[in-house]
Amino acid sequence: MSVTEIRQKLHNFLELAEDKKVRAIYIMMEDEVEESCFEYSDEFKQELDRRTEEYKNGTEKLISATESKNRIEKLLKSRRKI
């Protein structure tokens, strides 16, 4: 069984499981669950909203992942020469 199938089965189980079982599973995994959860600050959310608006209204452009990678590689090469 693939990991994707296991995830789906666990998801389905948790959706229908008794509250007692869900709580028991959570208690066993609580530390890992809490470590993987994080909340973006309001300031960060506002910055994302601002950037999204700039993209939507055409005042800001995006570059492809390939172009980004090329730019980073160029910067790294130029710093190695220093």
Backbone as JSON Lines, residues from 0, in Angstrom:
{"i":0,"aa":"M","n":[0.85,-1.18,0.0],"ca":[0.0,0.0,0.0],"c":[0.9,1.24,0.0]}
{"i":1,"aa":"S","n":[0.55,2.21,-0.86],"ca":[1.36,3.42,-0.96],"c":[1.09,4.35,0.22]}
{"i":2,"aa":"V","n":[2.01,5.27,0.45],"ca":[1.86,6.25,1.52],"c":[0.61,7.1,1.27]}
{"i":3,"aa":"T","n":[0.35,7.41,0.02],"ca":[-0.85,8.19,-0.32],"c":[-2.11,7.45,0.09]}
{"i":4,"aa":"E","n":[-2.15,6.17,-0.17],"ca":[-3.31,5.36,0.22],"c":[-3.45,5.3,1.75]}
{"i":5,"aa":"I","n":[-2.32,5.16,2.43],"ca":[-2.34,5.12,3.9],"c":[-2.87,6.44,4.45]}
{"i":6,"aa":"R","n":[-2.37,7.55,3.9],"ca":[-2.85,8.87,4.34],"c":[-4.37,8.99,4.17]}
{"i":7,"aa":"Q","n":[-4.85,8.53,3.02],"ca":[-6.29,8.62,2.74],"c":[-7.08,7.76,3.71]}
{"i":8,"aa":"K","n":[-6.6,6.57,3.99],"ca":[-7.29,5.68,4.93],"c":[-7.31,6.29,6.33]}
{"i":9,"aa":"L","n":[-6.18,6.85,6.76],"ca":[-6.12,7.5,8.07],"c":[-7.06,8.7,8.13]}
{"i":10,"aa":"H","n":[-7.07,9.49,7.07],"ca":[-7.95,10.64,7.02],"c":[-9.41,10.2,7.14]}
{"i":11,"aa":"N","n":[-9.77,9.2,6.36],"ca":[-11.15,8.69,6.41],"c":[-11.48,8.16,7.8]}
{"i":12,"aa":"F","n":[-10.55,7.44,8.41],"ca":[-10.77,6.89,9.74],"c":[-11.01,8.02,10.75]}
{"i":13,"aa":"L","n":[-10.15,9.03,10.73],"ca":[-10.27,10.13,11.69],"c":[-11.58,10.9,11.52]}
{"i":14,"aa":"E","n":[-12.05,11.01,10.29],"ca":[-13.31,11.71,10.05],"c":[-14.49,11.01,10.74]}
{"i":15,"aa":"L","n":[-14.42,9.69,10.84],"ca":[-15.55,8.93,11.37],"c":[-15.32,8.32,12.75]}
{"i":16,"aa":"A","n":[-14.1,8.4,13.25],"ca":[-13.75,7.76,14.52],"c":[-14.46,8.42,15.7]}
{"i":17,"aa":"E","n":[-14.64,7.64,16.74],"ca":[-15.22,8.16,17.97],"c":[-14.28,9.22,18.55]}
{"i":18,"aa":"D","n":[-14.84,10.2,19.23],"ca":[-14.03,11.28,19.82],"c":[-12.94,10.74,20.73]}
{"i":19,"aa":"K","n":[-13.26,9.7,21.47],"ca":[-12.3,9.11,22.41],"c":[-11.05,8.61,21.66]}
{"i":20,"aa":"K","n":[-11.26,7.98,20.51],"ca":[-10.14,7.46,19.73],"c":[-9.32,8.6,19.11]}
{"i":21,"aa":"V","n":[-10.01,9.62,18.64],"ca":[-9.31,10.77,18.05],"c":[-8.43,11.43,19.1]}
{"i":22,"aa":"R","n":[-8.99,11.62,20.3],"ca":[-8.2,12.22,21.38],"c":[-6.99,11.36,21.74]}
{"i":23,"aa":"A","n":[-7.17,10.05,21.8],"ca":[-6.07,9.14,22.14],"c":[-4.95,9.23,21.09]}
{"i":24,"aa":"I","n":[-5.31,9.26,19.83],"ca":[-4.32,9.37,18.76],"c":[-3.6,10.72,18.86]}
{"i":25,"aa":"Y","n":[-4.37,11.77,19.13],"ca":[-3.77,13.1,19.24],"c":[-2.77,13.15,20.4]}
{"i":26,"aa":"I","n":[-3.14,12.58,21.53],"ca":[-2.24,12.58,22.7],"c":[-0.92,11.89,22.35]}
{"i":27,"aa":"M","n":[-0.99,10.78,21.61],"ca":[0.22,10.06,21.23],"c":[1.1,10.89,20.28]}
{"i":28,"aa":"M","n":[0.47,11.72,19.45],"ca":[1.2,12.45,18.42],"c":[1.29,13.95,18.7]}
{"i":29,"aa":"E","n":[0.83,14.4,19.87],"ca":[0.67,15.82,20.15],"c":[1.93,16.65,19.88]}
{"i":30,"aa":"D","n":[3.06,16.22,20.37],"ca":[4.29,17.0,20.19],"c":[4.6,17.21,18.71]}
{"i":31,"aa":"E","n":[4.5,16.14,17.92],"ca":[4.8,16.26,16.49],"c":[3.77,17.11,15.78]}
{"i":32,"aa":"V","n":[2.51,16.97,16.17],"ca":[1.45,17.76,15.55],"c":[1.68,19.24,15.83]}
{"i":33,"aa":"E","n":[1.98,19.57,17.07],"ca":[2.19,20.97,17.45],"c":[3.41,21.56,16.76]}
{"i":34,"aa":"E","n":[4.46,20.76,16.59],"ca":[5.66,21.24,15.92],"c":[5.4,21.55,14.45]}
{"i":35,"aa":"S","n":[4.49,20.79,13.84],"ca":[4.24,20.98,12.41],"c":[3.23,22.08,12.13]}
{"i":36,"aa":"C","n":[2.57,22.57,13.15],"ca":[1.57,23.64,12.98],"c":[2.21,24.98,13.3]}
{"i":37,"aa":"F","n":[1.96,25.92,12.45],"ca":[2.44,27.27,12.74],"c":[1.44,28.26,12.19]}
{"i":38,"aa":"E","n":[1.51,29.44,12.68],"ca":[0.57,30.5,12.3],"c":[1.38,31.66,11.73]}
{"i":39,"aa":"Y","n":[0.95,32.16,10.58],"ca":[1.59,33.32,10.01],"c":[1.17,34.56,10.8]}
{"i":40,"aa":"S","n":[2.08,35.49,10.97],"ca":[1.77,36.74,11.67],"c":[0.86,37.59,10.78]}
{"i":41,"aa":"D","n":[0.13,38.49,11.4],"ca":[-0.73,39.4,10.64],"c":[0.1,40.24,9.67]}
{"i":42,"aa":"E","n":[1.27,40.65,10.12],"ca":[2.17,41.44,9.27],"c":[2.57,40.67,8.01]}
{"i":43,"aa":"F","n":[2.9,39.38,8.19],"ca":[3.29,38.54,7.06],"c":[2.11,38.34,6.11]}
{"i":44,"aa":"K","n":[0.91,38.12,6.66],"ca":[-0.29,37.96,5.83],"c":[-0.56,39.22,5.02]}
{"i":45,"aa":"Q","n":[-0.39,40.38,5.64],"ca":[-0.6,41.65,4.94],"c":[0.4,41.81,3.8]}
{"i":46,"aa":"E","n":[1.64,41.41,4.04],"ca":[2.67,41.49,2.99],"c":[2.32,40.57,1.83]}
{"i":47,"aa":"L","n":[1.85,39.37,2.12],"ca":[1.44,38.46,1.05],"c":[0.26,39.03,0.27]}
{"i":48,"aa":"D","n":[-0.71,39.61,0.98],"ca":[-1.86,40.24,0.32],"c":[-1.4,41.38,-0.58]}
{"i":49,"aa":"R","n":[-0.47,42.21,-0.09],"ca":[0.05,43.33,-0.88],"c":[0.71,42.83,-2.16]}
{"i":50,"aa":"R","n":[1.54,41.81,-2.03],"ca":[2.24,41.28,-3.19],"c":[1.27,40.64,-4.19]}
{"i":51,"aa":"T","n":[0.26,39.96,-3.68],"ca":[-0.75,39.35,-4.55],"c":[-1.48,40.42,-5.34]}
{"i":52,"aa":"E","n":[-1.86,41.5,-4.68],"ca":[-2.55,42.6,-5.35],"c":[-1.67,43.22,-6.42]}
{"i":53,"aa":"E","n":[-0.39,43.41,-6.12],"ca":[0.53,43.98,-7.11],"c":[0.64,43.08,-8.33]}
{"i":54,"aa":"Y","n":[0.66,41.79,-8.11],"ca":[0.71,40.85,-9.23],"c":[-0.58,40.92,-10.04]}
{"i":55,"aa":"K","n":[-1.71,40.93,-9.34],"ca":[-3.0,40.95,-10.03],"c":[-3.21,42.22,-10.85]}
{"i":56,"aa":"N","n":[-2.8,43.37,-10.33],"ca":[-3.03,44.62,-11.06],"c":[-1.9,44.96,-12.04]}
{"i":57,"aa":"G","n":[-0.92,44.07,-12.15],"ca":[0.11,44.22,-13.17],"c":[1.3,45.1,-12.8]}
{"i":58,"aa":"T","n":[1.38,45.56,-11.57],"ca":[2.51,46.4,-11.19],"c":[3.73,45.57,-10.79]}
{"i":59,"aa":"E","n":[3.55,44.28,-10.64],"ca":[4.66,43.4,-10.26],"c":[4.59,42.14,-11.12]}
{"i":60,"aa":"K","n":[5.75,41.64,-11.54],"ca":[5.79,40.43,-12.36],"c":[6.43,39.3,-11.56]}
{"i":61,"aa":"L","n":[6.09,38.09,-11.93],"ca":[6.72,36.9,-11.34],"c":[7.73,36.35,-12.34]}
{"i":62,"aa":"I","n":[8.7,35.62,-11.83],"ca":[9.62,34.93,-12.71],"c":[9.46,33.43,-12.48]}
{"i":63,"aa":"S","n":[9.83,32.67,-13.48],"ca":[9.69,31.22,-13.38],"c":[10.71,30.64,-12.4]}
{"i":64,"aa":"A","n":[10.47,29.42,-11.99],"ca":[11.4,28.74,-11.09],"c":[12.77,28.58,-11.78]}
{"i":65,"aa":"T","n":[12.75,28.31,-13.07],"ca":[14.0,28.16,-13.82],"c":[14.79,29.46,-13.84]}
{"i":66,"aa":"E","n":[14.09,30.57,-14.1],"ca":[14.76,31.87,-14.12],"c":[15.31,32.21,-12.74]}
{"i":67,"aa":"S","n":[14.54,31.91,-11.71],"ca":[14.99,32.15,-10.34],"c":[16.26,31.35,-10.04]}
{"i":68,"aa":"K","n":[16.24,30.09,-10.43],"ca":[17.41,29.23,-10.21],"c":[18.63,29.77,-10.95]}
{"i":69,"aa":"N","n":[18.43,30.2,-12.18],"ca":[19.54,30.76,-12.97],"c":[20.12,32.0,-12.3]}
{"i":70,"aa":"R","n":[19.26,32.86,-11.8],"ca":[19.73,34.08,-11.12],"c":[20.52,33.75,-9.86]}
{"i":71,"aa":"I","n":[20.03,32.79,-9.1],"ca":[20.72,32.39,-7.86],"c":[22.09,31.79,-8.19]}
{"i":72,"aa":"E","n":[22.12,30.92,-9.19],"ca":[23.39,30.32,-9.59],"c":[24.39,31.38,-10.05]}
{"i":73,"aa":"K","n":[23.91,32.36,-10.8],"ca":[24.77,33.45,-11.26],"c":[25.34,34.23,-10.07]}
{"i":74,"aa":"L","n":[24.5,34.53,-9.1],"ca":[24.96,35.24,-7.9],"c":[26.0,34.43,-7.13]}
{"i":75,"aa":"L","n":[25.73,33.14,-6.98],"ca":[26.67,32.29,-6.24],"c":[28.02,32.21,-6.95]}
{"i":76,"aa":"K","n":[27.99,32.1,-8.27],"ca":[29.25,32.06,-9.04],"c":[30.03,33.34,-8.89]}
{"i":77,"aa":"S","n":[29.33,34.48,-8.91],"ca":[30.03,35.75,-8.79],"c":[30.62,35.93,-7.4]}
{"i":78,"aa":"R","n":[30.0,35.38,-6.39],"ca":[30.53,35.5,-5.01],"c":[31.72,34.56,-4.8]}
{"i":79,"aa":"R","n":[31.75,33.45,-5.49],"ca":[32.87,32.53,-5.35],"c":[34.16,33.13,-5.9]}
{"i":80,"aa":"K","n":[34.02,34.02,-6.87],"ca":[35.18,34.63,-7.49],"c":[35.82,35.69,-6.58]}
{"i":81,"aa":"I","n":[35.06,36.16,-5.61],"ca":[35.55,37.21,-4.73],"c":[36.53,36.66,-3.73]}
